[in-house]
């Protein structure tokens, strides 16, 4: 269940961030989706941590996945740039999260 909560945290945070992008274009009603999305994201992160996942691992996975999904969705939904340099940066973030996870298991 821990991973389900983390996935929900990631998806609601990405949704809130995308809603924020829409809200800044003058569609102020979307600010409600921003508030609900971020609130749910932190609720799901709290549940993730409550089920035993370490904060460094949970937040790292959340951040890396969120950055990647937001950048890709920004490209698809808003025609924002997504370059190979950006993709490389996301890969480095993911590699860093992997190192944090691997470092947690070594003594």
N, CA, C and O atoms as CSV, one atom per row, in Angstrom:
chain,resi,resn,atom,element,x,y,z
A,1,UNK,N,N,0.815,-1.192,0.000
A,1,UNK,CA,C,0.000,0.000,0.000
A,1,UNK,C,C,0.864,1.264,0.000
A,1,UNK,O,O,0.434,2.323,-0.459
A,2,UNK,N,N,2.078,1.137,0.518
A,2,UNK,CA,C,2.988,2.276,0.584
A,2,UNK,C,C,3.225,2.874,-0.796
A,2,UNK,O,O,3.183,4.092,-0.971
A,3,UNK,N,N,3.474,2.012,-1.771
A,3,UNK,CA,C,3.769,2.484,-3.126
A,3,UNK,C,C,2.545,3.092,-3.794
A,3,UNK,O,O,2.671,4.010,-4.605
A,4,UNK,N,N,1.374,2.592,-3.464
A,4,UNK,CA,C,0.130,3.172,-3.994
A,4,UNK,C,C,-0.038,4.588,-3.464
A,4,UNK,O,O,-0.387,5.499,-4.216
A,5,UNK,N,N,0.209,4.775,-2.169
A,5,UNK,CA,C,0.122,6.112,-1.580
A,5,UNK,C,C,1.135,7.054,-2.226
A,5,UNK,O,O,0.816,8.208,-2.513
A,6,UNK,N,N,2.344,6.570,-2.452
A,6,UNK,CA,C,3.363,7.411,-3.069
A,6,UNK,C,C,2.964,7.776,-4.494
A,6,UNK,O,O,3.140,8.920,-4.914
A,7,UNK,N,N,2.431,6.818,-5.236
A,7,UNK,CA,C,1.973,7.104,-6.602
A,7,UNK,C,C,0.865,8.152,-6.591
A,7,UNK,O,O,0.847,9.044,-7.439
A,8,UNK,N,N,-0.049,8.048,-5.646
A,8,UNK,CA,C,-1.125,9.035,-5.522
A,8,UNK,C,C,-0.566,10.413,-5.170
A,8,UNK,O,O,-1.041,11.429,-5.678
A,9,UNK,N,N,0.442,10.443,-4.300
A,9,UNK,CA,C,1.082,11.715,-3.941
A,9,UNK,C,C,1.701,12.365,-5.173
A,9,UNK,O,O,1.561,13.568,-5.390
A,10,UNK,N,N,2.373,11.570,-5.960
A,10,UNK,CA,C,3.027,12.086,-7.165
A,10,UNK,C,C,1.994,12.601,-8.159
A,10,UNK,O,O,2.123,13.713,-8.673
A,11,UNK,N,N,0.982,11.804,-8.428
A,11,UNK,CA,C,-0.020,12.190,-9.425
A,11,UNK,C,C,-0.813,13.424,-9.008
A,11,UNK,O,O,-1.117,14.276,-9.842
A,12,UNK,N,N,-1.148,13.525,-7.726
A,12,UNK,CA,C,-1.899,14.710,-7.286
A,12,UNK,C,C,-1.019,15.956,-7.283
A,12,UNK,O,O,-1.501,17.056,-7.554
A,13,UNK,N,N,0.267,15.790,-6.978
A,13,UNK,CA,C,1.177,16.941,-7.012
A,13,UNK,C,C,1.376,17.420,-8.445
A,13,UNK,O,O,1.370,18.624,-8.698
A,14,UNK,N,N,1.551,16.504,-9.373
A,14,UNK,CA,C,1.709,16.872,-10.781
A,14,UNK,C,C,0.429,17.533,-11.292
A,14,UNK,O,O,0.490,18.530,-12.012
A,15,UNK,N,N,-0.709,16.992,-10.929
A,15,UNK,CA,C,-1.986,17.585,-11.337
A,15,UNK,C,C,-2.136,19.001,-10.789
A,15,UNK,O,O,-2.598,19.899,-11.493
A,16,UNK,N,N,-1.746,19.195,-9.540
A,16,UNK,CA,C,-1.821,20.525,-8.942
A,16,UNK,C,C,-0.891,21.498,-9.653
A,16,UNK,O,O,-1.260,22.649,-9.888
A,17,UNK,N,N,0.288,21.055,-9.992
A,17,UNK,CA,C,1.243,21.916,-10.685
A,17,UNK,C,C,0.742,22.282,-12.078
A,17,UNK,O,O,0.875,23.431,-12.499
A,18,UNK,N,N,0.173,21.330,-12.787
A,18,UNK,CA,C,-0.396,21.617,-14.105
A,18,UNK,C,C,-1.603,22.551,-13.985
A,18,UNK,O,O,-1.813,23.414,-14.837
A,19,UNK,N,N,-2.388,22.375,-12.931
A,19,UNK,CA,C,-3.526,23.271,-12.686
A,19,UNK,C,C,-3.043,24.682,-12.401
A,19,UNK,O,O,-3.681,25.655,-12.802
A,20,UNK,N,N,-1.920,24.796,-11.711
A,20,UNK,CA,C,-1.341,26.105,-11.432
A,20,UNK,C,C,-0.964,26.805,-12.735
A,20,UNK,O,O,-1.163,28.010,-12.882
A,21,UNK,N,N,-0.429,26.051,-13.660
A,21,UNK,CA,C,-0.070,26.612,-14.979
A,21,UNK,C,C,-1.305,27.152,-15.679
A,21,UNK,O,O,-1.255,28.229,-16.273
A,22,UNK,N,N,-2.413,26.421,-15.621
A,22,UNK,CA,C,-3.661,26.869,-16.239
A,22,UNK,C,C,-4.206,28.090,-15.498
A,22,UNK,O,O,-4.676,29.038,-16.128
A,23,UNK,N,N,-4.148,28.072,-14.184
A,23,UNK,CA,C,-4.674,29.177,-13.380
A,23,UNK,C,C,-3.953,30.487,-13.676
A,23,UNK,O,O,-4.564,31.554,-13.617
A,24,UNK,N,N,-2.670,30.419,-13.991
A,24,UNK,CA,C,-1.913,31.644,-14.254
A,24,UNK,C,C,-2.254,32.269,-15.599
A,24,UNK,O,O,-1.816,33.383,-15.888
A,25,UNK,N,N,-3.022,31.576,-16.421
A,25,UNK,CA,C,-3.429,32.130,-17.719
A,25,UNK,C,C,-4.738,32.907,-17.606
A,25,UNK,O,O,-5.308,33.315,-18.619
A,26,UNK,N,N,-5.215,33.113,-16.383
A,26,UNK,CA,C,-6.416,33.897,-16.191
A,26,UNK,C,C,-7.630,33.090,-15.797
A,26,UNK,O,O,-8.694,33.659,-15.554
A,27,UNK,N,N,-7.499,31.800,-15.729
A,27,UNK,CA,C,-8.606,30.933,-15.325
A,27,UNK,C,C,-8.510,30.691,-13.826
A,27,UNK,O,O,-8.082,29.625,-13.384
A,28,UNK,N,N,-8.907,31.682,-13.057
A,28,UNK,CA,C,-8.710,31.681,-11.608
A,28,UNK,C,C,-9.430,30.556,-10.889
A,28,UNK,O,O,-9.022,30.184,-9.788
A,29,UNK,N,N,-10.477,30.004,-11.463
A,29,UNK,CA,C,-11.188,28.892,-10.820
A,29,UNK,C,C,-10.270,27.688,-10.637
A,29,UNK,O,O,-10.516,26.847,-9.773
A,30,UNK,N,N,-9.218,27.601,-11.442
A,30,UNK,CA,C,-8.280,26.480,-11.332
A,30,UNK,C,C,-7.453,26.529,-10.048
A,30,UNK,O,O,-6.845,25.528,-9.668
A,31,UNK,N,N,-7.423,27.682,-9.376
A,31,UNK,CA,C,-6.696,27.754,-8.101
A,31,UNK,C,C,-7.294,26.794,-7.071
A,31,UNK,O,O,-6.583,26.317,-6.186
A,32,UNK,N,N,-8.573,26.512,-7.175
A,32,UNK,CA,C,-9.189,25.529,-6.269
A,32,UNK,C,C,-8.586,24.146,-6.503
A,32,UNK,O,O,-8.312,23.418,-5.549
A,33,UNK,N,N,-8.378,23.785,-7.759
A,33,UNK,CA,C,-7.745,22.494,-8.081
A,33,UNK,C,C,-6.309,22.462,-7.575
A,33,UNK,O,O,-5.820,21.417,-7.147
A,34,UNK,N,N,-5.636,23.607,-7.626
A,34,UNK,CA,C,-4.262,23.700,-7.114
A,34,UNK,C,C,-4.251,23.394,-5.621
A,34,UNK,O,O,-3.470,22.563,-5.158
A,35,UNK,N,N,-5.116,24.064,-4.874
A,35,UNK,CA,C,-5.159,23.865,-3.422
A,35,UNK,C,C,-5.523,22.432,-3.054
A,35,UNK,O,O,-4.884,21.828,-2.193
A,36,UNK,N,N,-6.539,21.893,-3.698
A,36,UNK,CA,C,-6.958,20.515,-3.403
A,36,UNK,C,C,-5.850,19.534,-3.787
A,36,UNK,O,O,-5.551,18.602,-3.041
A,37,UNK,N,N,-5.251,19.749,-4.945
A,37,UNK,CA,C,-4.200,18.843,-5.415
A,37,UNK,C,C,-2.996,18.803,-4.486
A,37,UNK,O,O,-2.508,17.728,-4.139
A,38,UNK,N,N,-2.512,19.988,-4.080
A,38,UNK,CA,C,-1.359,20.006,-3.177
A,38,UNK,C,C,-1.729,19.457,-1.799
A,38,UNK,O,O,-0.924,18.776,-1.163
A,39,UNK,N,N,-2.928,19.749,-1.345
A,39,UNK,CA,C,-3.375,19.196,-0.057
A,39,UNK,C,C,-3.405,17.683,-0.081
A,39,UNK,O,O,-2.928,17.028,0.846
A,40,UNK,N,N,-3.973,17.123,-1.155
A,40,UNK,CA,C,-4.012,15.663,-1.283
A,40,UNK,C,C,-2.609,15.079,-1.430
A,40,UNK,O,O,-2.320,14.007,-0.897
A,41,UNK,N,N,-1.746,15.780,-2.150
A,41,UNK,CA,C,-0.380,15.285,-2.336
A,41,UNK,C,C,0.320,15.119,-0.990
A,41,UNK,O,O,0.974,14.106,-0.742
A,42,UNK,N,N,0.178,16.120,-0.125
A,42,UNK,CA,C,0.828,16.019,1.184
A,42,UNK,C,C,0.140,15.006,2.086
A,42,UNK,O,O,0.794,14.377,2.918
A,43,UNK,N,N,-1.160,14.841,1.936
A,43,UNK,CA,C,-1.859,13.791,2.672
A,43,UNK,C,C,-1.323,12.420,2.273
A,43,UNK,O,O,-1.018,11.590,3.129
A,44,UNK,N,N,-1.211,12.189,0.966
A,44,UNK,CA,C,-0.706,10.897,0.499
A,44,UNK,C,C,0.767,10.694,0.866
A,44,UNK,O,O,1.181,9.572,1.156
A,45,UNK,N,N,1.557,11.764,0.856
A,45,UNK,CA,C,2.949,11.634,1.296
A,45,UNK,C,C,3.004,11.269,2.777
A,45,UNK,O,O,3.825,10.450,3.189
A,46,UNK,N,N,2.138,11.872,3.566
A,46,UNK,CA,C,2.063,11.537,4.995
A,46,UNK,C,C,1.714,10.062,5.191
A,46,UNK,O,O,2.302,9.383,6.032
A,47,UNK,N,N,0.759,9.579,4.412
A,47,UNK,CA,C,0.384,8.155,4.505
A,47,UNK,C,C,1.549,7.263,4.075
A,47,UNK,O,O,1.777,6.206,4.664
A,48,UNK,N,N,2.273,7.687,3.060
A,48,UNK,CA,C,3.446,6.932,2.609
A,48,UNK,C,C,4.466,6.801,3.734
A,48,UNK,O,O,4.968,5.711,4.005
A,49,UNK,N,N,4.763,7.911,4.377
A,49,UNK,CA,C,5.739,7.899,5.474
A,49,UNK,C,C,5.218,7.111,6.663
A,49,UNK,O,O,5.984,6.430,7.345
A,50,UNK,N,N,3.928,7.200,6.912
A,50,UNK,CA,C,3.318,6.458,8.014
A,50,UNK,C,C,3.384,4.958,7.832
A,50,UNK,O,O,3.316,4.205,8.803
A,51,UNK,N,N,3.516,4.519,6.581
A,51,UNK,CA,C,3.632,3.087,6.304
A,51,UNK,C,C,5.085,2.624,6.258
A,51,UNK,O,O,5.367,1.494,5.859
A,52,UNK,N,N,6.006,3.496,6.664
A,52,UNK,CA,C,7.371,3.049,6.867
A,52,UNK,C,C,8.407,3.440,5.838
A,52,UNK,O,O,9.585,3.138,6.028
A,53,UNK,N,N,8.025,4.096,4.759
A,53,UNK,CA,C,9.035,4.488,3.781
A,53,UNK,C,C,9.820,5.677,4.341
A,53,UNK,O,O,9.235,6.589,4.925
A,54,UNK,N,N,11.120,5.667,4.167
A,54,UNK,CA,C,11.970,6.752,4.643
A,54,UNK,C,C,11.713,8.041,3.884
A,54,UNK,O,O,11.379,8.013,2.700
A,55,UNK,N,N,11.867,9.162,4.555
A,55,UNK,CA,C,11.591,10.461,3.955
A,55,UNK,C,C,12.527,10.754,2.777
A,55,UNK,O,O,12.093,11.306,1.766
A,56,UNK,N,N,13.795,10.391,2.901
A,56,UNK,CA,C,14.739,10.642,1.815
A,56,UNK,C,C,14.373,9.897,0.550
A,56,UNK,O,O,14.453,10.446,-0.549
A,57,UNK,N,N,13.976,8.667,0.701
A,57,UNK,CA,C,13.594,7.846,-0.448
A,57,UNK,C,C,12.261,8.328,-1.022
A,57,UNK,O,O,12.139,8.528,-2.230
A,58,UNK,N,N,11.266,8.513,-0.155
A,58,UNK,CA,C,9.935,8.924,-0.617
A,58,UNK,C,C,9.995,10.277,-1.324
A,58,UNK,O,O,9.451,10.438,-2.417
A,59,UNK,N,N,10.648,11.232,-0.703
A,59,UNK,CA,C,10.702,12.562,-1.292
A,59,UNK,C,C,11.534,12.557,-2.569
A,59,UNK,O,O,11.204,13.247,-3.533
A,60,UNK,N,N,12.608,11.781,-2.575
A,60,UNK,CA,C,13.439,11.693,-3.772
A,60,UNK,C,C,12.684,11.124,-4.954
A,60,UNK,O,O,12.756,11.656,-6.061
A,61,UNK,N,N,11.963,10.044,-4.720
A,61,UNK,CA,C,11.164,9.442,-5.796
A,61,UNK,C,C,10.075,10.410,-6.232
A,61,UNK,O,O,9.830,10.586,-7.426
A,62,UNK,N,N,9.425,11.036,-5.257
A,62,UNK,CA,C,8.364,12.005,-5.558
A,62,UNK,C,C,8.913,13.149,-6.416
A,62,UNK,O,O,8.320,13.513,-7.432
A,63,UNK,N,N,10.032,13.703,-6.003
A,63,UNK,CA,C,10.605,14.842,-6.727
A,63,UNK,C,C,11.048,14.442,-8.132
A,63,UNK,O,O,10.732,15.135,-9.099
A,64,UNK,N,N,11.765,13.346,-8.251
A,64,UNK,CA,C,12.276,12.932,-9.556
A,64,UNK,C,C,11.142,12.608,-10.517
A,64,UNK,O,O,11.151,13.047,-11.667
A,65,UNK,N,N,10.180,11.851,-10.051
A,65,UNK,CA,C,9.062,11.472,-10.907
A,65,UNK,C,C,8.213,12.694,-11.239
A,65,UNK,O,O,7.758,12.860,-12.370
A,66,UNK,N,N,8.008,13.544,-10.237
A,66,UNK,CA,C,7.215,14.750,-10.462
A,66,UNK,C,C,7.846,15.684,-11.489
A,66,UNK,O,O,7.149,16.225,-12.347
A,67,UNK,N,N,9.153,15.873,-11.406
A,67,UNK,CA,C,9.856,16.724,-12.368
A,67,UNK,C,C,9.700,16.154,-13.777
A,67,UNK,O,O,9.378,16.879,-14.718
A,68,UNK,N,N,9.928,14.861,-13.907
A,68,UNK,CA,C,9.830,14.227,-15.221
A,68,UNK,C,C,8.428,14.305,-15.805
A,68,UNK,O,O,8.248,14.707,-16.955
A,69,UNK,N,N,7.437,13.920,-15.012
A,69,UNK,CA,C,6.058,13.939,-15.494
A,69,UNK,C,C,5.583,15.350,-15.809
A,69,UNK,O,O,4.877,15.563,-16.795
A,70,UNK,N,N,5.965,16.314,-14.978
A,70,UNK,CA,C,5.548,17.696,-15.208
A,70,UNK,C,C,6.178,18.245,-16.484
A,70,UNK,O,O,5.511,18.937,-17.253
A,71,UNK,N,N,7.440,17.948,-16.715
A,71,UNK,CA,C,8.109,18.416,-17.931
A,71,UNK,C,C,7.481,17.798,-19.177
A,71,UNK,O,O,7.263,18.488,-20.173
A,72,UNK,N,N,7.194,16.517,-19.123
A,72,UNK,CA,C,6.579,15.845,-20.277
A,72,UNK,C,C,5.159,16.360,-20.501
A,72,UNK,O,O,4.770,16.637,-21.635
A,73,UNK,N,N,4.391,16.487,-19.430
A,73,UNK,CA,C,3.024,16.996,-19.557
A,73,UNK,C,C,3.025,18.446,-20.035
A,73,UNK,O,O,2.149,18.844,-20.802
A,74,UNK,N,N,3.997,19.234,-19.590
A,74,UNK,CA,C,4.109,20.616,-20.062
A,74,UNK,C,C,4.336,20.673,-21.559
A,74,UNK,O,O,3.812,21.551,-22.245
A,75,UNK,N,N,5.105,19.748,-22.052
A,75,UNK,CA,C,5.353,19.657,-23.499
A,75,UNK,C,C,4.071,19.290,-24.238
A,75,UNK,O,O,3.714,19.922,-25.232
A,76,UNK,N,N,3.386,18.267,-23.748
A,76,UNK,CA,C,2.183,17.764,-24.415
A,76,UNK,C,C,1.027,18.759,-24.320
A,76,UNK,O,O,0.365,19.047,-25.318
A,77,UNK,N,N,0.787,19.282,-23.117
A,77,UNK,CA,C,-0.389,20.117,-22.890
A,77,UNK,C,C,-0.192,21.584,-23.249
A,77,UNK,O,O,-1.117,22.237,-23.732
A,78,UNK,N,N,1.014,22.105,-23.014
A,78,UNK,CA,C,1.235,23.542,-23.162
A,78,UNK,C,C,2.270,23.889,-24.226
A,78,UNK,O,O,2.625,25.057,-24.390
A,79,UNK,N,N,2.756,22.884,-24.947
A,79,UNK,CA,C,3.751,23.082,-26.011
A,79,UNK,C,C,5.021,23.747,-25.492
A,79,UNK,O,O,5.666,24.509,-26.211
A,80,UNK,N,N,5.379,23.454,-24.238
A,80,UNK,CA,C,6.611,23.977,-23.670
A,80,UNK,C,C,7.789,23.154,-24.187
A,80,UNK,O,O,7.609,22.002,-24.583
A,81,UNK,N,N,8.979,23.724,-24.188
A,81,UNK,CA,C,10.127,22.980,-24.716
A,81,UNK,C,C,10.485,21.774,-23.844
A,81,UNK,O,O,10.324,21.796,-22.624
A,82,UNK,N,N,10.968,20.738,-24.496
A,82,UNK,CA,C,11.524,19.570,-23.806
A,82,UNK,C,C,12.708,19.119,-24.645
A,82,UNK,O,O,12.545,18.451,-25.666
A,83,UNK,N,N,13.898,19.493,-24.202
A,83,UNK,CA,C,15.112,19.246,-24.973
A,83,UNK,C,C,15.861,18.023,-24.438
A,83,UNK,O,O,15.528,17.483,-23.383
A,84,UNK,N,N,16.854,17.612,-25.171
A,84,UNK,CA,C,17.660,16.477,-24.722
A,84,UNK,C,C,18.426,16.830,-23.454
A,84,UNK,O,O,18.699,15.956,-22.631
A,85,UNK,N,N,18.772,18.096,-23.290
A,85,UNK,CA,C,19.460,18.534,-22.064
A,85,UNK,C,C,18.517,18.374,-20.869
A,85,UNK,O,O,18.936,17.935,-19.798
A,86,UNK,N,N,17.251,18.728,-21.053
A,86,UNK,CA,C,16.269,18.554,-19.981
A,86,UNK,C,C,16.097,17.068,-19.657
A,86,UNK,O,O,16.032,16.682,-18.490
A,87,UNK,N,N,16.024,16.247,-20.693
A,87,UNK,CA,C,15.891,14.800,-20.485
A,87,UNK,C,C,17.102,14.257,-19.728
A,87,UNK,O,O,16.955,13.410,-18.847
A,88,UNK,N,N,18.291,14.738,-20.065
A,88,UNK,CA,C,19.503,14.322,-19.362
A,88,UNK,C,C,19.447,14.748,-17.898
A,88,UNK,O,O,19.835,13.983,-17.015
A,89,UNK,N,N,18.969,15.956,-17.636
A,89,UNK,CA,C,18.823,16.425,-16.259
A,89,UNK,C,C,17.882,15.544,-15.461
A,89,UNK,O,O,18.163,15.221,-14.306
A,90,UNK,N,N,16.768,15.151,-16.063
A,90,UNK,CA,C,15.817,14.258,-15.391
A,90,UNK,C,C,16.464,12.906,-15.133
A,90,UNK,O,O,16.259,12.309,-14.076
A,91,UNK,N,N,17.241,12.421,-16.088
A,91,UNK,CA,C,17.946,11.152,-15.890
A,91,UNK,C,C,18.934,11.247,-14.726
A,91,UNK,O,O,19.069,10.303,-13.948
A,92,UNK,N,N,19.621,12.380,-14.605
A,92,UNK,CA,C,20.546,12.577,-13.478
A,92,UNK,C,C,19.795,12.599,-12.147
A,92,UNK,O,O,20.256,12.029,-11.158
A,93,UNK,N,N,18.650,13.254,-12.130
A,93,UNK,CA,C,17.843,13.268,-10.910
A,93,UNK,C,C,17.444,11.848,-10.532
A,93,UNK,O,O,17.546,11.455,-9.370
A,94,UNK,N,N,16.992,11.089,-11.511
A,94,UNK,CA,C,16.592,9.699,-11.244
A,94,UNK,C,C,17.786,8.882,-10.754
A,94,UNK,O,O,17.647,8.061,-9.848
A,95,UNK,N,N,18.954,9.104,-11.347
A,95,UNK,CA,C,20.154,8.409,-10.899
A,95,UNK,C,C,20.508,8.768,-9.465
A,95,UNK,O,O,20.929,7.907,-8.692
A,96,UNK,N,N,20.340,10.033,-9.110
A,96,UNK,CA,C,20.598,10.462,-7.731
A,96,UNK,C,C,19.658,9.798,-6.750
A,96,UNK,O,O,20.076,9.389,-5.666
A,97,UNK,N,N,18.404,9.686,-7.113
A,97,UNK,CA,C,17.431,9.008,-6.247
A,97,UNK,C,C,17.810,7.536,-6.090
A,97,UNK,O,O,17.721,6.983,-4.994
A,98,UNK,N,N,18.227,6.915,-7.166
A,98,UNK,CA,C,18.661,5.517,-7.092
A,98,UNK,C,C,19.847,5.377,-6.139
A,98,UNK,O,O,19.898,4.437,-5.346
A,99,UNK,N,N,20.796,6.302,-6.212
A,99,UNK,CA,C,21.950,6.249,-5.308
A,99,UNK,C,C,21.532,6.436,-3.847
A,99,UNK,O,O,22.084,5.795,-2.953
A,100,UNK,N,N,20.558,7.314,-3.610
A,100,UNK,CA,C,20.056,7.493,-2.242
A,100,UNK,C,C,19.435,6.188,-1.752
A,100,UNK,O,O,19.670,5.779,-0.614
A,101,UNK,N,N,18.658,5.543,-2.586
A,101,UNK,CA,C,18.023,4.276,-2.218
A,101,UNK,C,C,19.077,3.192,-1.974
A,101,UNK,O,O,18.996,2.455,-0.992
A,102,UNK,N,N,20.058,3.099,-2.860
A,102,UNK,CA,C,21.114,2.091,-2.679
A,102,UNK,C,C,21.951,2.391,-1.450
A,102,UNK,O,O,22.371,1.465,-0.756
A,103,UNK,N,N,22.201,3.646,-1.168
A,103,UNK,CA,C,22.977,4.034,-0.001
A,103,UNK,C,C,22.260,3.708,1.294
A,103,UNK,O,O,22.905,3.495,2.321
A,104,UNK,N,N,20.959,3.666,1.263
A,104,UNK,CA,C,20.171,3.355,2.451
A,104,UNK,C,C,20.364,1.898,2.877
A,104,UNK,O,O,20.250,1.574,4.059
A,105,UNK,N,N,20.652,1.035,1.925
A,105,UNK,CA,C,20.754,-0.396,2.233
A,105,UNK,C,C,22.158,-0.843,2.576
A,105,UNK,O,O,22.353,-1.966,3.040
A,106,UNK,N,N,23.163,0.035,2.350
A,106,UNK,CA,C,24.534,-0.341,2.696
A,106,UNK,C,C,24.868,0.182,4.095
A,106,UNK,O,O,24.312,1.182,4.550
A,107,UNK,N,N,25.762,-0.498,4.745
A,107,UNK,CA,C,26.127,-0.094,6.107
A,107,UNK,C,C,27.551,0.309,6.171
A,107,UNK,O,O,28.040,0.680,7.237
